Amino acid sequence: NAGVTQTPKFQVLKTGQSMTLQCAQDMNHNSMYWYRQDPGMGLRLIYYSASEGTTDKGEVPNGYNVSRLNKREFSLRLESAAPSQTSVYFCASSDRDSDYTFGSGTRLTVV
Amino acid sequence: QKEVEQNSGPLSVPEGAIASLNCTYSDRGSQSFFWYRQYSGKSPELIMFIYSNGDKEDGRFTAQLNKASQYVSLLIRDSQPSDSATYLCAVTGKAAGNKLTFGGGTRVLVKP
């Protein structure tokens, strides 16, 4: 099925551990995004990639790094997890502002 | 000041009534406006988008945009229990490219 696939769906980390969230899309979209969602905060943009080979910071980039591996894949890395990074993470892809497709999300808990 | 503001709710409406949701935004350069619906534990799904001042209708949903007053609203007519969800307002601007900026969402509860 066409769409955006995120892995893992759930993850528990200890403070200071690192991990990479994976995202892949098969819609041939140029742009990809990572958002985090906290209660009452809506979605906040962490990083985005307007096209293959480019990445830019969003609203809340501190503590994260990204890699646009190819046109399909956009990964998000937490180098040293902190409790403040407990959140639900959504990856999305688009070609236009009206065709955003979101992945199913990753629920991350940092203890 | 947040760029996109919504009342967090919950907005409680009886089944069959009209639910009215409001959203204000601070960037006068914002060009495109979106309403997403998000069920608990699920990802957002696009309901409507609107680019020009005025009303846009799609089934039971009507989006209204007033750029002079910097607000966009969503009306849900004949509300159903299945409309119970969080509704997210999002905007893009000329400077932001395709990046969406979201409000905090309004939780809607439709009571049978």
Interface residues (C-beta under 8 A of the other chain):
Chain A: S31 Y33 Y35 G40 M41 G42 L43 R44 L45 Y48 A50 G58 E59 F90 S94 R96 D97 S98 Y100 F102 G103 S104 G105
Chain B: V4 Q6 S8 S32 F34 K42 S43 P44 E45 L46 F49 L88 A90 T92 G97 N98 K99 L100 T101 F102 G103 G104 G105
